């Protein structure tokens, strides 16, 4: 195990990684921008290095600044968390070239996953069911129109280098597709530096199911069961849970085995190691691969709390060359967990609401875990994602977890800014949520203010 770890991230995930690492006897180095100098993740680290001004491009996305911080402090490894540089193969390679251990998959595996249209081809060749779509990137509107005729409308236009729902839009007609194609290519170029887009069949009301993967560098790879992330807004996840209602209590056992086999097969096709997530859509009794994420997911705590797997701990051990000692048969589910992303935003209009946390009093109690990036008196700036914290609730059953979550959210006091806590309470109190009637358009029809 390495002795010093640089955490190339901020907020709650930087705190979480730091806590796990220090618990394993590894010293931690925080890097921070001017906007984050006084936040908890900086104060709690063994060392902290300023890497630039507030804009992410000048700090958390600056590979030279991060590598210089690692050199300056003598760090031996770098954990990228999620977002920022976590899925940047050039960063992973730059770490390797600098003699640093990158806590994540090999750069070669990241390269195979980077172009999502090519990733579809790779896993399809391995026998994994994929959403019907175009063969690779579509160079112009005419090729998109021809592909859509083969696939059938409605279609979803997606950025080949995308993530987080950026550069993604649906079209129901050729006229709409012409407009959407241009929008998506423009957004893709602005966000990812590349215009490439492809098409997939658009399912009107799918569920979003994902499978946790964990593999070492010695060829041992397992799955950590599934999570459901169907409640989304503009393709951004809002509430996540484990297990999925589809598979709870042994339901649809045959389909769940197909799902897990497909996830492991996909990961092997990419040559994957470390922690990752294979994402699927479920519609009409079938599951379809959509992409694999080469990083830890925001929602990983619901898997940790229902399986007992310490995913960050295993990330560090695997990166240090240790063998994964957990066997597939050891991975068993216990109870249910729900995760709520607590955002600094208006719960009705969804506009960001940056500002000072004049009052910040998180809930406590049985089954309550909080992964927070802030403390009372801190300021949520407009420079980054507006997530303040993740509230994760467990219970022996889903119903118990829901009841505990309602109580916890009602007791979560935040003043000085607006938050989406009222939205979460509307979701929890909606009969369709209690019944497990979920799909990616849930918020279009339910939990209205």
Secondary structure, 3 states (H helix, E strand, C coil): CCCEEEECCCHHHHHHHHHHHHHCCCEEEEEEEHHHCCCHHHHHCCEEEEEECCCHHHCCCCHHHHHHHHHHHCCCEEECCCCCCCCCHHHHHHHHHCCCEEECCCHHHHHHHHCHHHHHHHHHHCCCCECCECCCCCCCHHHHHHHHHHHCCCEEEEECCCCCCCCEEEECCHHHHHHHHHHHHHHHHHHHCCCCEEEEECCCCCEEEEEEEEECCCCCEEEEEEEEEEEEECCEEEEEEECCCCCHHHCCHHHHHHHHHHHHHHHHHHCCCEEEEEEEEEECCEEEEEEEECCCCCCHHHHHHHHCCCHHHHHHHHHCCCCCCCCHHHCCCCCEEEEEEEECECCCCCCECCEECCEEECCCCCCEEEEECCCCCCEECCCCCCEEEEEEEEECCHHHHHHHHHHHHHCCEEECCCCCHHHHHHHHCCHHHHCCCCCCCHHHHCCCC
